[in-house]
């Protein structure tokens, strides 16, 4: 047994809790997935039909489940390579099985002494990444409260953000330059991320972190501020609350109206996998909007399971072990 009460020499000492949004694995799962997102309220028939149509445009489901599995495997491989036998890795999802609570319980059962939580999203928001960590901690806190002597459950270390992780910045800068070389000379570069309600962004670091990473990626591509690049938002929810903008579709209309650009290159920096918000909202919906107004349109690659990015994220996670 090690000094801090974790697993012995025949078992792992640390647990890596990899957290992701989740996705329906088949069209049959779309309604239950949507209901979970809506906190148990079933969607209206029209809402369900619209979401189903979006997935059907991508072939029935998105690539997110397969991409997330590949990311988890890449993180596991990196952990095993650097510290063989010391880490056990589990996937926990926000809106689909295995849920965050299931994965945390799995790590508890493995007997680890520490758990490090990392979310497959680079930028921190209390309404997104913060909720993932709160859900994981609640399971550990409950275990500690029920354990003999209290406090013997694994300690928790959180990777709150990784928007300035060097391998991720290098990936973003390289793919930006590659794509930009194929675009018209007068091309506007817009860095996008998932919009959130304005009320949830009061005092939240999310917008600042998005600007910080965009500025660093733009610097590597030698883009001029304002004239060369800007911040945009996408994929806002369908609620009555005001959401942060401008939306990428509004930016397309504005560029066409002003005539300032011949092309738009989107850098979806808020997303780490090809999925609905990239494959449909950008590749289909935004591209169609750009085509209608005569703008050349492209978007950069997302990391998916890029080995350098995943290895850098694994190193960061190891450094957060309490």
Buried (B, 14 or more C-beta within 10 A) or exposed (E): EEEEEBBEEEBBBBBBBBBBBBBBBEEEBBBBBBBBBEEEEEBEEEEBEEBBEBBEBBEEBBBBBBBBEBBBBBBBBBBBEEBEEBBBBBBBBBBBBBBBBBBBBBBBEBBBBBBBBBBBBBBBBBEBBBBBBEBBBEBBBBBBEEEEEEEEBBBBBBBBBBBEBEBBBBBBBBBBBEBBEEBEEEBBBBBBBBBBBEEBBEEBBBBEBBEBBBBBBBEBBEBEEEEBBBBBBBBBEEEEEEBBBBBBBEBBBEBBEEEEBBBBBBBBBBBBBBBBBBBBBBBEBBBEBBEEEEBBBBBBBBBBBBEEBBBBBBBBBBEBBE
